[in-house]
Amino acid sequence: MIVSVYVTYNPNVPLLEKAIDSLLSQVDCTIIVDNSPQSDLFFENEKVTVVTLNDNIGIAAAQNVGIGKAIEMGAEYIVLSDQDTIYPAGYVVSMLPVFEQFPKACVSVPKFVDAMKNGKDGFIAIKPVFFQQFFPGSDKHEIFQAIASGKVLKTSALNVIGLMNEELFIDWVDIEWCWRARAKGYQIIGNANVVIQHQLGDSSKDLGFREVNLRSPIRHYYITRNAFYLALYSRDLDLGHRINLFIKSFRYIVGYPILSKPHSKNLKAVLIGFWHGITKKLGKYELK
């Protein structure tokens, strides 16, 4: 059985319907976990189950709710998705052969185009110390980490790897899970033969040498906090990558307040995030 799990938060309903319709015929069942504080989501389709939380419990906890229900249904594979990802026809059947080709694979992920950027995003190569992108035109490749949307997950691997880290709340959740999976001996496989479109952030800023995704101040808080926390305390990331991540994370403290308005609120968000990260203050936070 193949089940798709969507986590939503105040979704654009027509776009969500389009996203679900793009995958619905390719799976046995779809579970929508709505993280919105007030929700009236309803789908007249027997293949769609809506779980209403009536509170924002974080993407990690919401994913765990959906994954748990999928496992109860007997899912062998779970497709994790954001609310705005549109899938091509034949997506699932194109992703599943990865698990035959790579017996240690726990997830199969596509190459994706970020709708907020002009260029494509690549896979993260397995390199000592560095988080380096590469851009294969085709074939399947073992990679270091991947975002959640479009990720086809083998449920049997969860018994060893575990679920998503709910203390992170949002941001770095999918990346941390990949590190944990690799530390347990599993492989993350990127399928460059399949391309999907996904939106990271609310806008982007082209700096000439790179494009930067920008979000709200509270998201900048979580990105900064969790980056520093994981750099300092992750047990599943090697020392070289942790040092690299720690140094690179200072770009959030400098970049977000300069590039995002209101500048003062973004500065406050990243400074609090830095402090909470190094002092292990995790979970949900309300930025005032």
C-alpha positions in Angstrom: 0.0 0.0 0.0 1.2 3.5 -0.9 -0.1 6.5 1.1 0.5 10.2 0.5 0.8 12.4 3.6 0.2 16.2 3.3 0.9 18.7 6.1 -1.1 21.9 5.6 -1.1 25.3 7.3 -3.7 27.9 6.2 -3.5 26.5 2.7 -4.5 28.0 -0.6 -7.4 25.5 -1.1 -7.5 25.6 -4.9 -3.7 25.1 -5.1 -4.0 22.3 -2.5 -6.7 20.6 -4.5 -4.5 20.8 -7.6 -1.6 19.3 -5.7 -3.6 16.4 -4.2 -5.3 15.7 -7.6 -1.8 15.4 -9.2 -1.0 12.5 -6.9 -4.3 11.0 -5.9 -4.6 8.5 -8.7 -1.1 7.3 -8.0 -1.6 6.2 -4.4 -4.0 4.1 -2.4 -4.9 6.8 0.1 -4.2 10.4 0.9 -3.9 11.8 4.5 -4.1 15.5 5.0 -2.9 16.7 8.5 -4.1 20.3 8.9 -1.9 22.3 11.2 -4.1 25.4 10.9 -5.4 27.0 14.2 -8.8 27.2 12.5 -9.7 24.6 9.9 -12.6 23.8 7.7 -10.9 21.6 5.1 -13.2 19.0 3.6 -12.7 16.7 0.6 -15.5 14.7 -0.9 -13.4 11.7 -1.9 -13.3 8.4 -0.1 -9.5 8.2 -0.7 -8.8 11.4 1.2 -8.7 11.5 5.0 -8.4 14.9 6.7 -7.0 15.1 10.2 -7.8 18.5 11.8 -5.5 19.5 14.7 -6.9 23.0 15.3 -3.5 24.1 16.4 0.0 24.6 14.9 1.9 21.7 16.5 4.8 22.0 14.0 5.6 20.2 10.8 7.5 17.5 12.5 4.7 16.5 14.9 2.1 16.8 12.1 4.1 14.6 9.8 4.4 12.1 12.6 0.6 12.1 13.0 0.2 11.4 9.3 2.9 8.8 9.2 1.4 7.0 12.2 -2.0 6.8 10.5 -0.4 5.6 7.3 1.3 2.8 9.1 -2.0 1.9 10.8 -3.5 1.5 7.3 -0.7 -0.8 6.4 1.4 1.5 4.2 4.6 0.0 2.8 5.6 3.4 1.3 4.7 6.9 2.2 4.9 10.0 0.0 5.5 13.1 2.1 4.3 16.3 0.5 3.9 20.0 1.2 0.6 21.7 0.3 1.9 23.3 -2.9 3.9 20.6 -4.7 2.5 19.4 -8.1 3.5 16.0 -9.3 3.8 14.7 -12.8 1.9 11.7 -14.1 3.7 8.4 -13.3 5.6 10.0 -10.4 5.3 7.2 -7.9 6.0 4.3 -10.3 9.1 6.2 -11.4 10.4 6.5 -7.8 9.7 3.0 -6.5 12.4 1.2 -8.6 15.0 2.9 -6.5 14.3 0.5 -3.7 15.1 -2.5 -5.8 18.3 -0.9 -7.2 19.5 0.2 -3.8 18.5 -2.3 -1.1 19.7 0.0 1.7 17.6 3.0 0.5 15.1 4.3 3.0 13.9 7.2 0.8 13.7 8.1 -2.9 13.6 11.8 -3.7 13.2 13.7 -7.0 15.2 16.6 -8.4 13.2 19.8 -8.0 12.8 23.3 -9.4 12.3 26.0 -6.8 9.4 28.2 -8.0 10.9 31.2 -6.2 14.3 31.0 -8.0 15.4 31.3 -11.6 17.7 28.3 -11.5 17.4 24.7 -10.5 18.5 23.3 -7.2 20.8 20.3 -7.2 21.4 17.3 -4.9 23.8 17.5 -2.0 26.8 15.3 -2.7 28.4 13.0 -0.1 31.6 14.9 0.6 33.8 15.3 3.7 33.2 18.5 5.5 31.4 20.4 2.7 27.7 20.6 1.7 28.3 20.7 -2.0 25.6 20.7 -4.7 25.8 18.7 -7.9 23.5 18.8 -10.9 23.1 15.4 -12.6 21.0 15.4 -15.8 19.7 11.8 -15.2 20.1 8.6 -13.3 20.0 7.8 -9.6 22.5 9.0 -7.1 23.3 8.5 -3.4 23.1 11.9 -1.7 23.7 13.4 1.7 20.3 14.9 2.5 17.0 16.0 0.9 13.9 18.1 1.7 10.7 16.4 2.6 8.3 17.3 -0.2 8.2 14.5 -2.7 10.1 12.1 -0.5 9.0 8.5 -1.0 9.7 6.8 2.3 10.0 3.1 3.0 8.0 2.6 6.3 10.0 -0.4 7.5 13.0 1.8 7.9 11.2 3.9 10.5 11.6 1.1 13.0 15.3 1.7 13.0 15.6 5.4 12.1 12.6 6.8 14.1 10.1 9.5 13.3 10.7 13.2 12.8 12.3 15.2 15.6 9.3 17.2 17.0 11.6 19.4 19.2 12.8 21.2 16.0 9.2 22.1 15.3 9.9 23.3 11.7 13.0 23.8 9.5 15.8 21.3 9.3 13.4 18.5 10.3 13.7 16.7 7.0 17.5 17.3 6.8 18.1 16.0 10.4 16.1 12.9 9.6 18.3 12.2 6.6 21.5 12.5 8.8 20.0 10.1 11.3 19.1 7.6 8.5 22.6 7.7 7.1 24.1 7.2 10.6 22.0 4.1 10.8 23.4 2.7 7.6 20.6 3.7 5.2 21.0 5.5 1.9 19.2 8.6 0.6 18.7 8.3 -3.1 18.1 11.1 -5.5 16.3 10.3 -8.8 17.4 12.9 -11.3 15.2 11.3 -13.9 12.2 12.9 -12.1 11.7 16.6 -11.7 9.0 18.4 -9.6 8.3 22.0 -8.8 8.3 23.2 -5.3 8.3 26.5 -3.5 10.9 27.2 -0.8 10.3 30.5 1.1 8.0 33.4 0.4 10.4 35.3 -1.9 14.0 35.2 -3.1 16.8 37.7 -3.4 19.3 37.4 -6.2 22.7 38.4 -5.0 24.5 37.8 -8.3 26.5 34.8 -7.0 23.5 33.0 -5.5 19.8 33.3 -4.8 18.6 33.4 -1.2 15.2 32.2 -0.1 13.5 34.6 2.3 10.7 33.9 4.8 8.9 35.5 7.7 10.9 36.6 10.9 9.6 33.6 12.8 10.8 31.2 10.2 14.2 32.9 10.2 14.2 32.3 14.0 13.6 28.6 13.5 16.1 28.3 10.7 18.8 30.0 12.7 18.0 28.3 16.0 17.9 24.8 14.6 21.0 25.2 12.5 23.1 26.2 15.5 21.6 23.6 17.7 22.3 20.8 15.2 25.8 22.1 14.5 26.6 22.0 18.2 24.7 18.9 19.4 23.7 16.6 16.6 25.0 13.0 17.3 24.3 11.9 13.7 26.4 14.5 11.8 30.2 14.1 11.7 32.4 16.7 13.2 33.6 18.1 9.9 30.1 18.9 8.7 29.1 20.2 12.1 32.0 22.7 12.1 31.1 23.7 8.6 27.4 24.1 9.5 28.3 26.2 12.6 30.4 28.6 10.6 28.0 28.9 7.7 25.0 29.5 10.0 26.3 33.0 10.9 25.2 34.0 7.4 21.6 33.8 8.7 22.4 36.2 11.5 24.0 38.6 9.0 21.9 38.0 5.8 18.3 37.8 7.0 18.2 41.2 8.8 19.8 42.9 5.9 17.7 41.3 3.1 14.3 41.1 4.9 12.0 43.7 6.1 11.3 44.7 8.8 15.0 44.7 9.4 14.8 45.1 13.2 12.3 42.3 13.7 14.4 39.9 11.6 17.5 40.9 13.5 15.7 40.2 16.8 14.5 36.8 15.4 17.9 35.6 14.4 19.6 36.8 17.6 17.1 35.0 19.8 17.4 32.0 17.5 21.1 31.9 17.9 20.8 32.1 21.7 18.1 29.4 21.9 20.1 27.2 19.6 23.3 27.3 21.6 21.4 26.9 24.9 19.2 24.0 23.6 15.9 25.9 24.0 13.7 24.0 21.4 10.1 23.5 20.7 7.5 26.1 19.6 8.3 29.8 20.1 6.1 32.9 19.7 8.1 35.8 18.5 6.9 39.0 20.1 
